[in-house]
Amino acid sequence: MDILPHEKQIVEYEKTVRQFKEQNAQNSLFSSEELQKLEKKLDKLKKKIYGSLSAWERVQICRHPNRPRALDYIENLCEEFIELHGDRNFRDDQAVVGGLGKIDGRKFLLIGQEKGKDTESRLKRNFGMLHPEGFRKALRLAKLGEKFHIPIVFLLDTPGAYPGLTAEERGQGWAIAQNLKELARLETPIVILVIGEGCSGGALGMGIGDTIAMLEHSYYSVISPEGCASILWKDVSKSSLASEKLKMHPEDLLKFSLIDTVLPEPLGGAHYDPEALYSNVKKFLLEQWEVLKVYPPEVLLERRYQKFRKMGSFTTDETALKSCDTQS
């Protein structure tokens, strides 16, 4: 498993404890109580390190190569799944996977942004960066869900929409804007879950829904930390500072009413215990379906509209306002 910088101390301690246990099996040098004390110290060390992670360290967890991807969730949440392909216009964008599935016997339409797990699959999936046909594919499938009154689940995980010339030529901005409009008035429940990187319009183009949730170590931002650092400070090495200033992690977005809930991850990140995470996500999706299914379409659309109208928070400087009034 790939070791992140903040985990080096934990890995070294784990190695030491393992060596002591192996030596003790051959020659009893330590009592069981002493070994238990070492394990307790290891648990405390993990809680201390993972409980005081910086914003940048959490970004690294979010990008961990072993972190579950959209296809992992689909395969582990659904007892049945039929993948659907293409945008009926240009081609099938492999950065988007979607189809009809059953979760605990209930029908869902799941649409996810897929990054891939190894070199071959990452190239195939374009590292999760969508072309315009990817957004059109997602919208086509979402409208299919609306037609058959099936709840929709979007799994967001992208470093951003593909910024290349070919994407711009085929209407990248228009495709994202079209999705924003159409998803806002889709007459079926929509649940959004940010499972990794939720970056820029690439995520927002599939991020309009009735409930927006994030995993503990995911992030949702107008730009990546590296992009922000290169624009503001002309220095990518300041990505750590940018990740703090962007306020892009779940607890920050929850304060600004940009998301509705945060799903906890196993200690150290989702990749340490994916099965426990899949169980929590399944429970969350089924709960949301029970909440949202009672609303008639007109009420659902009004709630969605008001949700996005009320997002964010601001303060008013009364002194500055009075000064402006006097000058005018």
ZAMARGU-4260 file (C-alpha; in steps of 0.2 Angstrom, whole numbers, plus 5000, padded with zeros to 4 digits):
<rodrens>
0) 5000/5000/5000 | 5006/5017/4996 | 5012/5027/5012 | 5007/5045/5013 | 5020/5057/5022
5) 5010/5059/5038 | 5009/5040/5040 | 5027/5036/5041 | 5028/5036/5060 | 5013/5025/5061
10) 5021/5012/5048 | 5037/5012/5058 | 5028/5009/5074 | 5018/4995/5066 | 5033/4987/5059
15) 5041/4988/5077 | 5026/4980/5085 | 5025/4966/5072 | 5044/4962/5074 | 5041/4961/5093
20) 5027/4949/5090 | 5037/4938/5078 | 5052/4937/5090 | 5040/4933/5105 | 5033/4919/5095
25) 5050/4911/5095 | 5056/4917/5112 | 5045/4924/5125 | 5053/4940/5129 | 5037/4950/5132
30) 5021/4946/5141 | 5004/4948/5133 | 5001/4963/5144 | 5016/4972/5137 | 5011/4968/5119
35) 4994/4974/5122 | 5001/4991/5129 | 5011/4993/5113 | 4996/4990/5103 | 4986/5003/5113
40) 5000/5015/5111 | 4999/5012/5092 | 4980/5015/5092 | 4983/5031/5102 | 4996/5037/5089
45) 4984/5033/5075 | 4970/5043/5083 | 4982/5058/5086 | 4989/5059/5069 | 4973/5056/5059
50) 4964/5067/5071 | 4975/5082/5068 | 4977/5081/5049 | 4980/5097/5039 | 4970/5102/5024
55) 4983/5096/5012 | 4986/5080/5021 | 4967/5076/5018 | 4969/5081/5000 | 4982/5067/4999
60) 4971/5055/5007 | 4957/5060/4995 | 4969/5056/4980 | 4976/5040/4987 | 4978/5027/4973
65) 4969/5014/4983 | 4954/5024/4987 | 4938/5017/4981 | 4932/5024/4964 | 4914/5025/4957
70) 4914/5008/4950 | 4919/5001/4966 | 4904/5009/4975 | 4892/5003/4961 | 4899/4985/4961
75) 4898/4984/4980 | 4882/4993/4983 | 4871/4985/4969 | 4866/4967/4969 | 4861/4970/4951
80) 4868/4983/4939 | 4866/4986/4920 | 4878/4999/4913 | 4871/5010/4899 | 4882/5019/4887
85) 4884/5034/4875 | 4877/5051/4873 | 4867/5047/4857 | 4877/5062/4849 | 4896/5059/4848
90) 4903/5045/4858 | 4903/5035/4875 | 4914/5045/4887 | 4923/5032/4898 | 4925/5045/4912
95) 4907/5043/4916 | 4899/5026/4921 | 4881/5024/4924 | 4866/5013/4923 | 4851/5004/4932
100) 4855/4996/4948 | 4846/4988/4963 | 4851/4992/4981 | 4843/4981/4994 | 4829/4977/4982
105) 4826/4996/4978 | 4829/5003/4960 | 4841/5017/4958 | 4850/5025/4943 | 4868/5027/4947
110) 4880/5039/4938 | 4898/5041/4943 | 4914/5049/4938 | 4927/5036/4936 | 4946/5040/4937
115) 4953/5022/4935 | 4965/5013/4946 | 4980/5009/4936 | 4989/5017/4921 | 4979/5008/4908
120) 4962/5011/4916 | 4967/5029/4920 | 4971/5033/4902 | 4955/5024/4897 | 4945/5035/4909
125) 4955/5051/4905 | 4959/5052/4924 | 4940/5056/4927 | 4940/5072/4917 | 4924/5073/4907
130) 4922/5079/4889 | 4906/5087/4884 | 4899/5070/4879 | 4902/5064/4896 | 4890/5078/4903
135) 4877/5074/4889 | 4878/5055/4893 | 4875/5059/4912 | 4860/5070/4907 | 4853/5057/4895
140) 4854/5044/4909 | 4846/5056/4922 | 4832/5060/4911 | 4829/5041/4909 | 4828/5040/4928
145) 4815/5054/4927 | 4805/5045/4914 | 4803/5029/4925 | 4802/5039/4941 | 4818/5031/4948
150) 4829/5040/4961 | 4846/5046/4954 | 4863/5044/4963 | 4878/5055/4957 | 4895/5049/4963
155) 4907/5064/4960 | 4926/5061/4959 | 4935/5072/4946 | 4949/5084/4945 | 4939/5095/4933
160) 4931/5094/4916 | 4944/5091/4902 | 4951/5108/4897 | 4958/5102/4880 | 4954/5111/4863
165) 4943/5096/4857 | 4932/5098/4872 | 4930/5116/4869 | 4926/5113/4851 | 4912/5102/4856
170) 4904/5114/4868 | 4911/5110/4885 | 4904/5126/4894 | 4887/5124/4885 | 4886/5105/4891
175) 4889/5110/4909 | 4877/5124/4909 | 4864/5113/4901 | 4866/5100/4914 | 4864/5114/4928
180) 4848/5119/4920 | 4840/5102/4916 | 4845/5094/4933 | 4838/5108/4943 | 4820/5104/4936
185) 4821/5085/4934 | 4806/5078/4942 | 4813/5063/4952 | 4824/5063/4968 | 4843/5066/4966
190) 4856/5062/4979 | 4874/5069/4976 | 4889/5060/4985 | 4906/5067/4983 | 4917/5052/4985
195) 4934/5060/4981 | 4939/5076/4972 | 4924/5087/4967 | 4933/5100/4957 | 4926/5115/4947
200) 4912/5114/4934 | 4917/5096/4931 | 4909/5091/4947 | 4895/5104/4947 | 4889/5099/4930
205) 4883/5083/4939 | 4881/5090/4956 | 4863/5097/4956 | 4852/5088/4968 | 4840/5087/4983
210) 4853/5080/4995 | 4872/5084/4994 | 4884/5073/5005 | 4902/5072/5006 | 4914/5058/5012
215) 4925/5064/5027 | 4941/5066/5017 | 4934/5072/5000 | 4934/5090/4994 | 4923/5101/4984
220) 4930/5116/4977 | 4930/5129/4962 | 4948/5124/4958 | 4961/5112/4964 | 4974/5118/4977
225) 4988/5117/4964 | 4978/5128/4951 | 4974/5140/4965 | 4992/5142/4970 | 4998/5144/4953
230) 4985/5158/4950 | 4987/5167/4966 | 5005/5165/4971 | 5012/5159/4954 | 5020/5145/4964
235) 5013/5127/4964 | 5023/5123/4980 | 5010/5134/4990 | 4997/5121/4986 | 4996/5117/5005
240) 4992/5135/5009 | 4979/5136/4995 | 4970/5120/5002 | 4968/5129/5019 | 4962/5145/5011
245) 4949/5137/4999 | 4939/5130/5014 | 4934/5115/5003 | 4932/5101/5015 | 4916/5095/5022
250) 4915/5103/5039 | 4919/5120/5030 | 4905/5118/5017 | 4893/5112/5030 | 4895/5129/5039
255) 4891/5138/5023 | 4875/5127/5019 | 4883/5121/5003 | 4881/5103/5008 | 4869/5093/5019
260) 4879/5080/5028 | 4896/5072/5030 | 4898/5053/5030 | 4913/5047/5041 | 4927/5037/5034
265) 4937/5023/5042 | 4952/5029/5052 | 4965/5034/5040 | 4954/5035/5025 | 4941/5025/5015
270) 4955/5014/5008 | 4958/5006/5025 | 4941/4998/5027 | 4931/5000/5011 | 4918/4987/5016
275) 4913/4997/5031 | 4911/5013/5020 | 4901/5004/5007 | 4889/4999/5021 | 4887/5017/5028
280) 4884/5023/5010 | 4871/5010/5007 | 4862/5015/5023 | 4863/5033/5019 | 4856/5031/5001
285) 4841/5020/5007 | 4837/5033/5021 | 4838/5047/5008 | 4826/5038/4997 | 4814/5035/5011
290) 4814/5054/5015 | 4813/5061/4997 | 4800/5049/4990 | 4786/5056/4999 | 4787/5073/4990
295) 4777/5076/4975 | 4786/5082/4960 | 4781/5101/4962 | 4786/5101/4980 | 4803/5092/4976
300) 4807/5105/4963 | 4803/5120/4974 | 4814/5112/4988 | 4828/5110/4976 | 4826/5128/4970
305) 4826/5135/4987 | 4841/5124/4992 | 4852/5132/4980 | 4845/5150/4982 | 4850/5149/5000
310) 4867/5142/4998 | 4882/5152/5006 | 4883/5165/5019 | 4889/5183/5020 | 4890/5197/5032
315) 4885/5216/5030 | 4896/5230/5036 | 4883/5243/5041 | 4897/5257/5043 | 4902/5254/5025
320) 4884/5254/5019 | 4881/5270/5027 | 4897/5278/5020 | 4891/5272/5002 | 4874/5280/5005
325) 4881/5296/5011 | 4893/5297/4996 | 4879/5293/4983
</rodrens>
